[in-house]
Amino acid sequence: MNLSSNFTKLISSISIFVFYAASFVALTFAIKKIEISVAFAVWSGVGTALIALIGILYFKEAATMLKIASIFLIIAGVVGLKVSSNT
């Protein structure tokens, strides 16, 4: 929402809703293929990690060791859930 300036910029504001809707569509397709608990964990975990990375790379937010380690822990947790659902 930083880029939309509180929804005053039309293209950025529309993009927010389009990508948010697309993420729900992707989640719906994922639920058809894998367990809902894993699908939701992947959807929320990867989304959180990507937003944190975008904040660091695009918005020049601080890239502290704790933040980077936390992103890796999120990714490790998502991978662990996916691996455990295959057994």
C-alpha positions as CSV (number, residue, x, y, z in Angstrom):
1,M,0.0,0.0,0.0
2,N,3.0,2.3,0.1
3,L,2.9,2.6,-3.6
4,S,-0.8,3.3,-3.8
5,S,-0.5,6.3,-1.4
6,N,-3.6,5.3,0.6
7,F,-5.4,4.2,-2.6
8,T,-5.0,7.6,-4.3
9,K,-3.0,6.2,-7.2
10,L,-5.3,4.2,-9.5
11,I,-2.9,1.7,-11.1
12,S,-1.1,0.8,-7.8
13,S,-4.5,0.5,-6.1
14,I,-5.9,-1.8,-8.7
15,S,-2.8,-3.9,-8.7
16,I,-3.2,-4.6,-5.0
17,F,-6.7,-6.0,-5.6
18,V,-5.7,-7.9,-8.7
19,F,-2.7,-9.6,-7.1
20,Y,-4.6,-10.3,-3.9
21,A,-7.4,-12.0,-5.9
22,A,-4.8,-13.9,-7.9
23,S,-3.3,-15.3,-4.7
24,F,-6.7,-16.5,-3.6
25,V,-7.2,-18.2,-6.9
26,A,-3.8,-19.9,-6.6
27,L,-4.7,-21.0,-3.1
28,T,-7.9,-22.6,-4.5
29,F,-6.0,-24.6,-7.1
30,A,-3.4,-25.6,-4.5
31,I,-6.1,-27.0,-2.1
32,K,-7.2,-29.3,-4.9
33,K,-3.7,-30.9,-5.1
34,I,-2.4,-30.8,-1.5
35,E,-3.8,-30.9,2.0
36,I,-5.5,-27.6,3.1
37,S,-3.2,-27.2,6.1
38,V,-0.1,-27.4,4.0
39,A,-1.6,-25.2,1.2
40,F,-2.5,-22.5,3.7
41,A,0.8,-22.7,5.5
42,V,2.6,-22.4,2.1
43,W,0.4,-19.5,1.0
44,S,0.8,-17.5,4.2
45,G,4.4,-18.4,4.8
46,V,5.7,-17.7,1.3
47,G,3.6,-14.5,1.2
48,T,5.1,-13.3,4.4
49,A,8.6,-14.1,3.3
50,L,8.1,-12.5,-0.1
51,I,6.7,-9.3,1.4
52,A,9.6,-9.1,3.8
53,L,12.1,-9.5,0.9
54,I,10.3,-6.9,-1.2
55,G,10.5,-4.6,1.8
56,I,14.2,-5.1,2.0
57,L,15.0,-5.0,-1.7
58,Y,12.5,-2.4,-3.0
59,F,11.6,-0.2,-0.1
60,K,15.2,-0.3,1.4
61,E,14.0,-1.5,4.8
62,A,16.7,-2.7,7.3
63,A,18.0,-6.2,6.5
64,T,18.9,-7.2,10.1
65,M,20.3,-10.7,10.8
66,L,17.1,-11.4,12.8
67,K,14.9,-10.5,9.9
68,I,16.9,-12.6,7.4
69,A,17.1,-15.6,9.8
70,S,13.3,-15.3,10.3
71,I,12.7,-15.4,6.6
72,F,14.8,-18.6,6.3
73,L,12.9,-20.1,9.2
74,I,9.6,-19.4,7.5
75,I,10.9,-21.1,4.3
76,A,12.3,-24.0,6.3
77,G,8.9,-24.4,8.0
78,V,7.1,-24.4,4.7
79,V,9.5,-27.0,3.3
80,G,9.2,-29.1,6.4
81,L,5.4,-29.1,6.2
82,K,5.5,-30.1,2.5
83,V,7.9,-32.9,3.2
84,S,5.9,-34.2,6.1
85,S,2.7,-34.2,4.1
86,N,4.3,-36.6,1.5
87,T,4.9,-39.3,4.1
